[in-house]
Amino acid sequence: MRRAVGICGLLLALGTAHLVSARQADPLQRLDLNPPGWDGIRLGMSLVQLERRLGVTLPLSSAAGRPVCSRFSTQADYEGYRLVLGFAAAKPGAKLESLWVQFAGAEAGASAAGLAAALRRRAPQAAYLADAKAPAASEGADPRPTYGLEGEPAALVRFSPRDGLLIALRTCTP
């Protein structure tokens, strides 16, 4: 009986180690795909919904100089990440249209190729979008690759390796 309990304990420990390893291997484990977002903060949420989710009042101001493609933005800390939340209007019913996530975990050490591979594992339909203003020679040579995500709403994800990522409506032009 003790031997069976010991074997079960060993198998449980190995299974847990495998799950932890699998989570660490995916630098985009917190990326939500439908609708797009980060760890439950999703495009289309209203300012009021976000305030309830984050547990703080979010003052909106001009987004000039911030890494989102919206007219208004605010900042918040969430689950160890620094977020910049972008909105088209400065009113309670305004909907989240862009979201910058400052990397803080395993994703902070990932390269552009590693982030792209992680995205394609989770969303094989993700399409590379070359920057029309400053095109790279290839997807692999792009220092800040952008990918289109199908679905509702259609969105894009732009990686800034070792820094963060932008999740935005497809109509947004960062």
RORO-43476 format. One line per 8 residues: their letters; for each residue x, y, z of N, C-alpha, C, O. Coordinates in steps of 0.05 Angstrom, whole numbers, plus 5000, padded with zeros to 4 digits. Layout:
a> X/Y/Z/X/Y/Z/X/Y/Z/X/Y/Z; ...
//
This chain:
mrravgic> 5016/4976/5000/5000/5000/5000/5017/5025/5000/5012/5044/4985; 5038/5026/5017/5056/5049/5018/5070/5053/4992/5074/5076/4983; 5077/5031/4979/5091/5033/4953/5072/5045/4932/5081/5062/4917; 5047/5037/4932/5027/5049/4914/5023/5078/4919/5022/5094/4900; 5022/5086/4944/5019/5115/4951/5044/5130/4942/5041/5152/4932; 5067/5118/4946/5092/5131/4937/5093/5135/4907/5102/5156/4897; 5085/5114/4892/5085/5116/4863/5065/5137/4854/5071/5153/4836; 5041/5138/4867/5021/5158/4859/5032/5186/4865/5027/5204/4849
glllalgt> 5046/5189/4887/5057/5215/4894/5078/5224/4874/5079/5247/4866; 5095/5205/4865/5115/5211/4845/5102/5218/4819/5111/5238/4806; 5082/5203/4810/5068/5210/4785/5055/5237/4786/5056/5252/4767; 5043/5244/4809/5030/5270/4813/5052/5292/4811/5047/5312/4798; 5074/5288/4824/5096/5308/4823/5106/5312/4794/5111/5334/4786; 5110/5290/4780/5119/5292/4752/5099/5306/4735/5106/5322/4718; 5073/5299/4738/5052/5312/4723/5051/5342/4728/5048/5358/4710; 5053/5350/4754/5053/5378/4761/5078/5392/4749/5075/5415/4739
ahlvsarq> 5101/5380/4750/5125/5392/4739/5122/5396/4709/5130/5416/4697; 5109/5376/4695/5104/5378/4667/5086/5401/4660/5090/5416/4641; 5064/5405/4676/5046/5427/4672/5060/5454/4676/5056/5473/4660; 5075/5457/4697/5090/5481/4702/5109/5487/4680/5111/5510/4670; 5123/5466/4670/5142/5469/4648/5127/5478/4623/5137/5495/4608; 5104/5466/4617/5088/5473/4593/5079/5502/4595/5080/5516/4574; 5071/5512/4618/5062/5539/4621/5086/5558/4617/5083/5579/4603; 5109/5552/4627/5132/5569/4624/5142/5569/4595/5154/5588/4586
adplqrld> 5137/5547/4580/5145/5545/4553/5129/5563/4534/5137/5569/4512; 5105/5571/4543/5087/5588/4527/5088/5616/4537/5074/5623/4556; 5103/5634/4524/5105/5661/4534/5079/5677/4530/5076/5699/4540; 5060/5666/4515/5034/5680/4510/5011/5665/4523/4988/5667/4514; 5016/5651/4545/4995/5636/4558/4972/5654/4568/4950/5645/4570; 4977/5680/4573/4957/5698/4583/4942/5712/4560/4923/5727/4566; 4951/5708/4536/4938/5721/4513/4910/5708/4508/4908/5684/4505; 4889/5724/4508/4863/5715/4501/4858/5719/4471/4868/5739/4460
lnppgwdg> 4844/5701/4459/4840/5703/4430/4812/5710/4422/4808/5722/4400; 4792/5703/4437/4764/5708/4428/4747/5718/4451/4737/5701/4466; 4742/5743/4454/4755/5765/4440/4783/5769/4449/4791/5761/4471; 4799/5783/4433/4828/5786/4439/4832/5803/4465/4817/5822/4470; 4852/5796/4480/4859/5811/4504/4881/5797/4519/4896/5780/4508; 4885/5805/4544/4906/5794/4561/4894/5787/4588/4886/5804/4604; 4893/5761/4594/4886/5751/4620/4859/5762/4630/4856/5770/4653; 4839/5762/4612/4812/5771/4620/4807/5800/4614/4784/5809/4616
irlgmslv> 4827/5816/4608/4823/5844/4599/4821/5843/4569/4841/5838/4555; 4797/5847/4558/4792/5842/4530/4782/5866/4515/4768/5883/4526; 4789/5867/4489/4779/5889/4472/4749/5889/4473/4736/5867/4474; 4737/5912/4473/4708/5915/4473/4696/5918/4501/4673/5925/4504; 4712/5914/4522/4702/5919/4549/4699/5949/4553/4714/5965/4543; 4678/5956/4569/4674/5985/4574/4693/5994/4596/4704/5978/4611; 4696/6020/4598/4712/6032/4619/4702/6023/4647/4718/6017/4664; 4676/6023/4650/4664/6015/4676/4670/5985/4682/4677/5978/4704
qlerrlgv> 4667/5968/4662/4674/5939/4666/4703/5936/4674/4710/5920/4691; 4721/5951/4661/4749/5949/4668/4755/5959/4696/4771/5948/4710; 4742/5981/4704/4745/5991/4731/4736/5970/4752/4750/5966/4772; 4715/5956/4746/4705/5935/4764/4725/5912/4765/4731/5902/4786; 4735/5904/4742/4754/5882/4740/4780/5888/4754/4791/5872/4769; 4790/5913/4751/4815/5921/4763/4813/5931/4791/4832/5931/4806; 4788/5939/4799/4784/5948/4826/4794/5976/4832/4799/5983/4855; 4797/5992/4811/4807/6020/4814/4791/6038/4794/4781/6029/4774
tlplssaa> 4791/6064/4801/4780/6083/4782/4802/6090/4762/4825/6094/4769; 4794/6091/4736/4814/6095/4715/4809/6122/4702/4791/6126/4687; 4826/6142/4709/4824/6168/4696/4835/6168/4668/4857/6159/4663; 4819/6178/4649/4828/6179/4621/4840/6206/4615/4832/6227/4625; 4861/6205/4598/4874/6229/4589/4883/6225/4560/4879/6203/4549; 4895/6245/4548/4904/6242/4520/4925/6219/4519/4941/6215/4537; 4923/6204/4497/4941/6181/4494/4967/6188/4480/4983/6171/4474; 4971/6214/4474/4995/6222/4460/5020/6212/4475/5022/6216/4499
grpvcsrf> 5038/6200/4460/5063/6190/4472/5060/6163/4485/5080/6153/4496; 5037/6151/4485/5033/6125/4498/5033/6103/4476/5027/6109/4453; 5039/6079/4483/5042/6058/4463/5015/6045/4454/5014/6021/4447; 4994/6061/4453/4968/6051/4443/4960/6068/4419/4970/6090/4415; 4941/6058/4404/4932/6073/4380/4904/6083/4384/4886/6077/4369; 4900/6098/4406/4874/6109/4413/4877/6138/4420/4899/6148/4426; 4855/6153/4421/4855/6181/4428/4860/6186/4458/4873/6205/4466; 4849/6168/4474/4850/6170/4503/4861/6144/4515/4857/6123/4504
stqadyeg> 4874/6147/4538/4885/6123/4551/4887/6127/4581/4884/6149/4592; 4893/6105/4594/4898/6105/4623/4917/6082/4628/4920/6064/4611; 4929/6082/4651/4948/6061/4659/4937/6046/4684/4923/6058/4700; 4945/6021/4686/4937/6005/4709/4957/5982/4713/4970/5973/4693; 4959/5972/4737/4974/5948/4743/4954/5925/4746/4933/5929/4759; 4961/5902/4734/4943/5879/4735/4958/5854/4735/4973/5848/4716; 4956/5838/4756/4968/5812/4758/4998/5813/4753/5009/5795/4740; 5011/5835/4762/5040/5837/4758/5049/5850/4732/5072/5852/4726
yrlvlgfa> 5030/5859/4716/5035/5871/4690/5027/5901/4690/5007/5908/4703; 5042/5917/4676/5034/5945/4672/5019/5946/4646/5028/5937/4626; 4994/5957/4647/4977/5959/4624/4973/5988/4616/4971/6006/4634; 4970/5994/4591/4961/6019/4581/4936/6012/4565/4937/5996/4546; 4913/6024/4573/4887/6018/4561/4878/6041/4544/4878/6064/4553; 4871/6036/4519/4865/6057/4500/4835/6057/4492/4823/6036/4488; 4824/6081/4491/4796/6085/4485/4792/6107/4464/4809/6125/4462; 4771/6106/4448/4765/6126/4428/4753/6151/4441/4755/6173/4430
aakpgakl> 4740/6148/4464/4726/6171/4477/4733/6170/4507/4741/6150/4518; 4729/6193/4520/4734/6195/4549/4707/6196/4564/4700/6216/4576; 4693/6173/4563/4667/6172/4577/4664/6143/4588/4676/6125/4578; 4647/6140/4609/4644/6113/4622/4637/6090/4603/4645/6068/4608; 4621/6096/4582/4613/6075/4564/4633/6069/4542/4628/6051/4525; 4655/6083/4542/4676/6079/4521/4686/6050/4522/4689/6039/4543; 4691/6039/4499/4700/6012/4496/4730/6010/4492/4742/6027/4477; 4743/5990/4504/4772/5986/4501/4777/5979/4471/4766/5959/4461
eslwvqfa> 4794/5995/4458/4801/5989/4430/4830/5982/4426/4838/5972/4405; 4847/5988/4446/4875/5980/4444/4886/5976/4472/4877/5988/4492; 4905/5958/4474/4916/5950/4500/4946/5944/4497/4954/5927/4481; 4962/5958/4513/4991/5953/4514/4996/5937/4539/4988/5945/4561; 5011/5915/4537/5019/5899/4560/5049/5901/4562/5064/5892/4544; 5059/5911/4584/5088/5912/4589/5096/5885/4600/5086/5876/4620; 5114/5871/4586/5123/5844/4594/5135/5844/4622/5150/5862/4629; 5128/5824/4637/5139/5822/4664/5146/5793/4671/5161/5789/4691
gaeagasa> 5136/5773/4657/5141/5746/4664/5160/5732/4644/5179/5744/4634; 5154/5707/4638/5170/5691/4620/5172/5703/4592/5191/5699/4578; 5151/5718/4585/5150/5730/4558/5171/5752/4554/5179/5758/4532; 5181/5763/4577/5201/5784/4575/5227/5775/4562/5242/5791/4551; 5233/5750/4564/5258/5740/4552/5255/5728/4524/5274/5718/4512; 5230/5728/4514/5225/5715/4488/5233/5734/4465/5230/5758/4466; 5244/5722/4444/5251/5736/4420/5226/5740/4402/5205/5729/4408; 5229/5756/4381/5207/5760/4363/5199/5734/4350/5175/5728/4347
aglaaalr> 5218/5717/4343/5212/5691/4331/5198/5673/4351/5180/5658/4344; 5207/5673/4376/5194/5657/4397/5165/5666/4402/5148/5649/4406; 5160/5692/4403/5133/5702/4407/5116/5695/4383/5093/5687/4386; 5126/5698/4358/5111/5691/4334/5104/5661/4334/5081/5654/4327; 5123/5644/4342/5117/5615/4342/5096/5609/4363/5079/5592/4359; 5097/5622/4387/5077/5618/4407/5050/5627/4398/5030/5613/4403; 5049/5649/4384/5023/5658/4373/5012/5639/4353/4988/5632/4353; 5029/5629/4335/5020/5610/4314/5011/5583/4326/4993/5571/4314
rrapqaay> 5022/5575/4348/5013/5550/4361/4985/5554/4371/4968/5536/4370; 4979/5578/4382/4952/5583/4393/4932/5593/4372/4908/5588/4375; 4942/5606/4352/4924/5617/4331/4937/5613/4304/4949/5631/4293; 4935/5588/4293/4949/5582/4267/4940/5601/4244/4955/5604/4225; 4917/5613/4246/4907/5630/4225/4919/5658/4226/4915/5675/4209; 4935/5664/4247/4947/5691/4250/4964/5697/4226/4981/5680/4218; 4960/5720/4214/4974/5727/4189/4994/5750/4194/4986/5770/4206; 5018/5747/4185/5038/5769/4188/5029/5793/4171/5021/5789/4148
ladakapa> 5030/5817/4183/5023/5841/4169/5048/5859/4167/5057/5869/4187; 5059/5861/4144/5083/5878/4140/5076/5907/4145/5054/5916/4137; 5094/5922/4157/5090/5950/4162/5093/5966/4136/5115/5966/4124; 5072/5979/4127/5072/5993/4102/5091/6017/4103/5102/6025/4082; 5095/6029/4126/5112/6053/4129/5141/6046/4130/5158/6061/4119; 5148/6023/4142/5176/6015/4144/5178/5984/4142/5183/5971/4162; 5174/5974/4118/5173/5944/4115/5200/5932/4120/5221/5942/4112; 5200/5909/4134/5224/5893/4139/5229/5876/4114/5211/5871/4099
asegadpr> 5253/5866/4111/5260/5849/4089/5244/5823/4089/5238/5812/4068; 5237/5814/4114/5221/5789/4117/5209/5789/4145/5215/5806/4161; 5191/5771/4149/5178/5769/4175/5199/5764/4197/5198/5776/4218; 5218/5746/4191/5239/5740/4210/5258/5764/4216/5270/5765/4238; 5260/5782/4198/5277/5806/4202/5262/5829/4214/5275/5850/4220; 5237/5827/4218/5220/5848/4229/5225/5850/4259/5219/5831/4273; 5236/5873/4269/5241/5875/4297/5216/5878/4314/5217/5873/4338; 5194/5887/4302/5169/5890/4316/5146/5879/4299/5130/5894/4288
ptyglege> 5145/5852/4296/5125/5841/4278/5096/5844/4288/5091/5844/4311; 5078/5847/4268/5050/5851/4273/5035/5828/4260/5042/5820/4237; 5015/5818/4273/4999/5795/4263/4969/5802/4265/4960/5813/4285; 4955/5795/4244/4926/5798/4244/4912/5774/4255/4919/5751/4248; 4892/5779/4271/4875/5757/4283/4847/5760/4272/4835/5781/4273; 4836/5738/4261/4809/5738/4252/4791/5734/4276/4800/5727/4298; 4765/5739/4272/4746/5735/4294/4731/5761/4299/4732/5780/4283; 4716/5760/4320/4700/5784/4327/4709/5794/4354/4704/5781/4374
paalvrfs> 4721/5817/4355/4727/5834/4333/4754/5826/4320/4771/5813/4333; 4757/5833/4295/4783/5829/4281/4804/5846/4295/4798/5870/4301; 4827/5835/4300/4847/5849/4316/4875/5845/4305/4879/5829/4287; 4893/5859/4317/4922/5855/4310/4937/5853/4336/4929/5863/4357; 4960/5840/4334/4978/5837/4357/5006/5846/4346/5016/5835/4327; 5018/5865/4359/5045/5874/4352/5064/5869/4375/5059/5878/4397; 5085/5854/4369/5105/5848/4390/5128/5868/4390/5138/5876/4368; 5136/5876/4413/5161/5891/4417/5177/5873/4436/5176/5876/4460
prdgllia> 5193/5854/4425/5207/5835/4441/5221/5847/4465/5234/5868/4463; 5219/5833/4487/5232/5840/4513/5219/5865/4525/5228/5874/4546; 5199/5877/4512/5187/5901/4522/5157/5897/4527/5148/5900/4550; 5142/5890/4507/5113/5886/4511/5099/5879/4485/5112/5873/4464; 5072/5880/4486/5057/5875/4462/5032/5893/4461/5022/5901/4482; 5024/5900/4437/5000/5915/4432/4979/5897/4421/4984/5882/4402; 4955/5898/4433/4932/5884/4423/4912/5905/4416/4905/5922/4433; 4903/5906/4391/4885/5928/4383/4866/5919/4362/4869/5898/4349
lrtctp> 4844/5935/4359/4826/5930/4337/4841/5932/4311/4860/5947/4308; 4833/5917/4291/4847/5916/4265/4846/5944/4252/4864/5950/4236; 4826/5960/4258/4824/5986/4246/4844/6006/4259/4848/6028/4248; 4856/5998/4280/4876/6015/4294/4901/6015/4278/4910/5994/4268; 4914/6037/4275/4940/6038/4261/4961/6049/4280/4964/6073/4283; 4976/6030/4293/4996/6038/4312/5020/6052/4299/5039/6060/4313
//
